[in-house]
Amino acid sequence: MKYYQLQDDDYLDVIIGYDNISFYVYNYTLSIWEISNRKFQNFIEISEEKALGIIKQNNNMFDDQLKKAKEIAEQAHFNQFDRCGKPYIEHIYTVVNGVKDKEAKIVAYLHDVIEDTNITSEELTQKGIGKRMVSSVQRLTRSEATIEESKYIEYIKTIKIDPVAKEVKISDLHHNMDMKRTLNPTDNDYKRLEKYKKALSFLLEE
């Protein structure tokens, strides 16, 4: 097996393996090599020792960031409640459980903190959250402008081009479409449900 490292500053943790037949990318969540059909550019060959060292280092880094993201979310959403009066952090936990990858779980914990609390993207970076994850959180953050239907679609389109943000938003939409979370739903609630259905359908399209 030959080993390669991407030379993009945002993806230095990506380690590629090649066995003269297929390309593989190391999955930090499952701790396995997975066949990849992605087309890679700007990478250099590295030794097996260096590849395994990078994998070990980044496994620890993702574990630390996952723990930190959970702490940030629990503190930021403390004393917040959803439409049913349940602690809002329960929604966050559900979204986290709906994604698989460690990077997606980090983003899932944080997907509402910029939108619904006083925490900024700069503070997330200062607290040790990686640049790539912060970028995905920013992409998931809605502004007042996205309330309009046309703007909301543009918001969803920007999410679709980010695989991590897309995975988190799909999990978020699934939970937000659960009408059991809304007491005495109104016409506006059902309109919002239809909007979420359209968004989910768009994100699931290939």
FENSUL-V810571 format. One record per residue. N is the residue number from 1. RES is the residue in one small letter. PHI is phi in whole degrees, -180 to 180 (999 if undefined). D_FIRST is the distance of its C-alpha to the first C-alpha in Angstrom with 2 decimals. Layout:
N|RES|PHI|D_FIRST, N|RES|PHI|D_FIRST
This chain:
1|m|999|0.00, 2|k|-98|3.79, 3|y|-124|6.55, 4|y|-137|10.05, 5|q|-126|13.48, 6|l|-65|16.45, 7|q|-105|19.47, 8|d|-82|22.14, 9|d|-56|24.24, 10|d|-84|24.51, 11|y|-134|20.80, 12|l|-68|19.27, 13|d|-81|18.10, 14|v|-80|15.79, 15|i|-111|12.12, 16|i|-109|9.83, 17|g|-116|6.27, 18|y|-140|5.53, 19|d|-109|4.61, 20|n|74|7.70, 21|i|-125|9.97, 22|s|-132|10.05, 23|f|-95|9.77, 24|y|-130|9.88, 25|v|-123|12.15, 26|y|-76|12.84, 27|n|-95|16.34, 28|y|-70|18.39, 29|t|-72|21.19, 30|l|-95|19.57, 31|s|56|16.86, 32|i|-140|14.26, 33|w|-89|11.49, 34|e|-121|13.44, 35|i|-62|13.05, 36|s|-125|14.71, 37|n|-102|17.06, 38|r|-68|17.93, 39|k|-95|18.23, 40|f|-98|16.89, 41|q|-134|18.76, 42|n|58|19.09, 43|f|-131|15.69, 44|i|-125|14.34, 45|e|-78|11.12, 46|i|-132|11.05, 47|s|-75|9.99, 48|e|-60|8.32, 49|e|-61|12.03, 50|k|-68|13.30, 51|a|-60|11.08, 52|l|-68|12.26, 53|g|-67|15.65, 54|i|-65|16.04, 55|i|-61|15.27, 56|k|-63|17.86, 57|q|-62|20.29, 58|n|-76|20.26, 59|n|-59|20.62, 60|n|-65|23.76, 61|m|-63|24.87, 62|f|-65|24.81, 63|d|-63|26.65, 64|d|-65|29.24, 65|q|-69|29.78, 66|l|-64|30.19, 67|k|-64|32.83, 68|k|-65|34.50, 69|a|-62|34.61, 70|k|-63|36.32, 71|e|-64|38.82, 72|i|-61|39.59, 73|a|-63|40.17, 74|e|-65|42.38, 75|q|-74|44.48, 76|a|-67|44.71, 77|h|-98|45.77, 78|f|-60|48.04, 79|n|71|51.41, 80|q|-103|50.27, 81|f|-135|51.06, 82|d|-87|50.32, 83|r|-66|53.02, 84|c|-95|53.59, 85|g|86|54.09, 86|k|-86|50.87, 87|p|-54|48.86, 88|y|-62|46.61, 89|i|-62|43.68, 90|e|-65|43.55, 91|h|-64|42.54, 92|i|-59|39.76, 93|y|-60|38.48, 94|t|-65|38.60, 95|v|-64|36.59, 96|v|-61|33.95, 97|n|-69|33.78, 98|g|-89|33.37, 99|v|-120|29.96, 100|k|-107|26.63, 101|d|-76|24.39, 102|k|-59|25.23, 103|e|-62|25.74, 104|a|-66|28.07, 105|k|-66|29.91, 106|i|-60|30.57, 107|v|-65|32.00, 108|a|-63|33.90, 109|y|-59|35.65, 110|l|-103|36.73, 111|h|-63|37.39, 112|d|-114|41.18, 113|v|-70|41.76, 114|i|-73|42.40, 115|e|-71|44.46, 116|d|-112|46.53, 117|t|-136|46.81, 118|n|-88|47.51, 119|i|-72|43.94, 120|t|-107|42.53, 121|s|-64|39.05, 122|e|-63|39.65, 123|e|-66|40.42, 124|l|-62|37.21, 125|t|-63|35.28, 126|q|-63|37.52, 127|k|-83|36.84, 128|g|102|33.11, 129|i|-82|31.86, 130|g|-62|29.08, 131|k|-56|30.12, 132|r|-65|28.05, 133|m|-68|29.66, 134|v|-62|33.08, 135|s|-61|32.76, 136|s|-67|32.17, 137|v|-63|35.18, 138|q|-61|37.28, 139|r|-64|36.41, 140|l|-81|37.60, 141|t|-79|40.79, 142|r|-89|43.83, 143|s|-107|46.76, 144|e|-60|50.37, 145|a|-65|49.92, 146|t|-79|47.51, 147|i|-65|50.34, 148|e|-65|51.52, 149|e|-56|50.03, 150|s|-64|48.85, 151|k|-71|47.26, 152|y|-64|45.56, 153|i|-63|43.82, 154|e|-64|42.58, 155|y|-60|41.31, 156|i|-66|39.36, 157|k|-63|37.96, 158|t|-68|36.55, 159|i|-70|34.89, 160|k|-62|33.25, 161|i|-82|31.15, 162|d|-110|29.58, 163|p|-55|27.29, 164|v|-71|27.92, 165|a|-60|31.65, 166|k|-62|31.85, 167|e|-62|30.47, 168|v|-67|32.91, 169|k|-66|35.81, 170|i|-62|35.39, 171|s|-64|35.67, 172|d|-62|38.59, 173|l|-65|40.40, 174|h|-56|40.11, 175|h|-73|41.88, 176|n|-68|44.37, 177|m|-84|45.35, 178|d|-78|46.47, 179|m|-69|50.24, 180|k|-68|50.90, 181|r|-83|50.03, 182|t|-120|53.13, 183|l|-79|56.63, 184|n|49|59.18, 185|p|-59|57.04, 186|t|-105|58.93, 187|d|-59|58.68, 188|n|-64|56.57, 189|d|-65|54.10, 190|y|-72|53.80, 191|k|-66|53.42, 192|r|-64|50.59, 193|l|-61|49.00, 194|e|-64|49.15, 195|k|-63|47.58, 196|y|-66|44.68, 197|k|-61|44.30, 198|k|-65|44.06, 199|a|-63|41.50, 200|l|-64|39.33, 201|s|-61|39.63, 202|f|-65|38.60, 203|l|-68|35.51, 204|l|-84|34.43, 205|e|-68|34.87, 206|e|-77|31.81
